[in-house]
Amino acid sequence: MANIKEINDSEAKVCFLIDSVTTNLWSFTQWKAALNNKNARALGIYVGDKLVGVCVFQLNFDEAELHFMAILSDFTRRGFGSMLFTKFLYVLENNNIRKVLLEVSSRNLSAIKFYEKFNFTTVGIRKNYYKDGTDAILKTKVIC
Ligand SMILES: CC(C)(COP(=O)(O)OP(=O)(O)OC[C@H]1O[C@@H](n2cnc3c(N)ncnc32)[C@H](O)[C@@H]1OP(=O)(O)O)[C@@H](O)C(=O)NCCC(=O)NCCS
């Protein structure tokens, strides 16, 4: 059984570890800053007492940006990503967010499929966006 809750910088180390084996996006210092950022929010999904996935986002007036989303590979394809993302979308709805934006690597086919399942549409491409030179696909979804 999984449960989802808001997390803070006390989970920075685990978040950094999850990041290191998934998207490799932020350093530990960047995680500390992200989880201490008053304008950002983070949700964690726990299986028992183990944090297995994280979603970090920011609300800007009536728009939201997804900054980080990952599930540990040992726990993927079991619906945990969908549970966490559904909660994220619920938080957006409850904050009267009109639309949400995210970026995903053009090589990340599993994440692209995942976001398509949630009816995100592509609205642009940022060339050479990532450290490895891959493009970012900009996706959006209208919430309400
Ligand atoms: C993308 C990610 C969050 C999905 O998490 P998950 O827990 O596996 O997702 P779910 O089990 O809820 O899967 C939901 C749907 O997403 C799609 N999907 C997820 N992984 C997929 C894969 N490897 N291949 C194809 N489709 C996939 C499927 O449509 C799936 O539905 P199904 O299982 O009924 O076919 C997870 O793979 C992940 O953390 N990847 C590494 C980090 C990452 O890429 N983050 C996104 C960066 S923008």
The ligand as an SDF file (V2000), in Angstrom:
LIG
                    3D

 48 50  0  0  0  0  0  0  0  0999 V2000
    7.8440    8.0370  -16.2120 C   0  0  0  0  0  0  0  0  0  0  0  0
    7.6490    7.3970  -14.8370 C   0  0  0  0  0  0  0  0  0  0  0  0
    7.4300    8.4860  -13.8040 C   0  0  0  0  0  0  0  0  0  0  0  0
    6.4140    6.4900  -14.8850 C   0  0  0  0  0  0  0  0  0  0  0  0
    6.2010    5.9510  -13.5840 O   0  0  0  0  0  0  0  0  0  0  0  0
    5.4790    4.5340  -13.3710 P   0  0  0  0  0  0  0  0  0  0  0  0
    5.2880    4.3350  -11.9240 O   0  0  0  0  0  0  0  0  0  0  0  0
    6.1880    3.4690  -14.1110 O   0  0  0  0  0  0  0  0  0  0  0  0
    4.0810    4.8150  -14.0930 O   0  0  0  0  0  0  0  0  0  0  0  0
    2.7900    3.8800  -14.0700 P   0  0  0  0  0  0  0  0  0  0  0  0
    3.1150    2.4830  -13.6320 O   0  0  0  0  0  0  0  0  0  0  0  0
    1.7400    4.5870  -13.3350 O   0  0  0  0  0  0  0  0  0  0  0  0
    2.4620    3.8300  -15.6390 O   0  0  0  0  0  0  0  0  0  0  0  0
    1.4270    4.6230  -16.2080 C   0  0  0  0  0  0  0  0  0  0  0  0
    1.4990    4.5530  -17.7150 C   0  0  0  0  0  0  0  0  0  0  0  0
    2.6540    5.2380  -18.2160 O   0  0  0  0  0  0  0  0  0  0  0  0
    3.0980    4.5920  -19.4230 C   0  0  0  0  0  0  0  0  0  0  0  0
    4.4330    4.0490  -19.1990 N   0  0  0  0  0  0  0  0  0  0  0  0
    5.1310    4.0870  -18.0470 C   0  0  0  0  0  0  0  0  0  0  0  0
    6.3390    3.5100  -18.2240 N   0  0  0  0  0  0  0  0  0  0  0  0
    6.3830    3.1180  -19.5020 C   0  0  0  0  0  0  0  0  0  0  0  0
    7.3770    2.4450  -20.2780 C   0  0  0  0  0  0  0  0  0  0  0  0
    8.5630    2.0750  -19.7700 N   0  0  0  0  0  0  0  0  0  0  0  0
    7.1030    2.1790  -21.5770 N   0  0  0  0  0  0  0  0  0  0  0  0
    5.9080    2.5420  -22.1050 C   0  0  0  0  0  0  0  0  0  0  0  0
    4.9240    3.1660  -21.4180 N   0  0  0  0  0  0  0  0  0  0  0  0
    5.1680    3.4540  -20.1340 C   0  0  0  0  0  0  0  0  0  0  0  0
    2.1060    3.4870  -19.7000 C   0  0  0  0  0  0  0  0  0  0  0  0
    1.0540    4.0350  -20.4930 O   0  0  0  0  0  0  0  0  0  0  0  0
    1.6010    3.1650  -18.2970 C   0  0  0  0  0  0  0  0  0  0  0  0
    0.3580    2.5460  -18.2830 O   0  0  0  0  0  0  0  0  0  0  0  0
    0.2870    0.9320  -18.3260 P   0  0  0  0  0  0  0  0  0  0  0  0
    1.2330    0.4150  -17.2770 O   0  0  0  0  0  0  0  0  0  0  0  0
   -1.1540    0.6790  -18.0430 O   0  0  0  0  0  0  0  0  0  0  0  0
    0.7220    0.5600  -19.7080 O   0  0  0  0  0  0  0  0  0  0  0  0
    8.8550    6.4900  -14.4560 C   0  0  0  0  0  0  0  0  0  0  0  0
    9.1110    5.6070  -15.5380 O   0  0  0  0  0  0  0  0  0  0  0  0
   10.1280    7.2540  -14.1360 C   0  0  0  0  0  0  0  0  0  0  0  0
   10.2930    7.7490  -13.0220 O   0  0  0  0  0  0  0  0  0  0  0  0
   11.0770    7.3310  -15.0730 N   0  0  0  0  0  0  0  0  0  0  0  0
   12.3970    7.8940  -14.8020 C   0  0  0  0  0  0  0  0  0  0  0  0
   12.3320    9.3620  -14.5020 C   0  0  0  0  0  0  0  0  0  0  0  0
   11.6730   10.1280  -15.5960 C   0  0  0  0  0  0  0  0  0  0  0  0
   11.8760    9.8710  -16.7830 O   0  0  0  0  0  0  0  0  0  0  0  0
   10.8920   11.1410  -15.2040 N   0  0  0  0  0  0  0  0  0  0  0  0
   10.2370   12.0380  -16.1190 C   0  0  0  0  0  0  0  0  0  0  0  0
   11.1710   13.1260  -16.4720 C   0  0  0  0  0  0  0  0  0  0  0  0
   10.3130   14.4270  -17.3480 S   0  0  0  0  0  0  0  0  0  0  0  0
  1  2  1  0
  2  3  1  0
  2  4  1  0
  2 36  1  0
  4  5  1  0
  5  6  1  0
  6  7  2  0
  6  8  1  0
  6  9  1  0
  9 10  1  0
 10 11  2  0
 10 12  1  0
 10 13  1  0
 13 14  1  0
 14 15  1  0
 15 16  1  0
 15 30  1  0
 16 17  1  0
 17 18  1  0
 17 28  1  0
 18 19  1  0
 18 27  1  0
 19 20  2  0
 20 21  1  0
 21 22  1  0
 21 27  2  0
 22 23  1  0
 22 24  2  0
 24 25  1  0
 25 26  2  0
 26 27  1  0
 28 29  1  0
 28 30  1  0
 30 31  1  0
 31 32  1  0
 32 33  2  0
 32 34  1  0
 32 35  1  0
 36 37  1  0
 36 38  1  0
 38 39  2  0
 38 40  1  0
 40 41  1  0
 41 42  1  0
 42 43  1  0
 43 44  2  0
 43 45  1  0
 45 46  1  0
 46 47  1  0
 47 48  1  0
M  END
$$$$
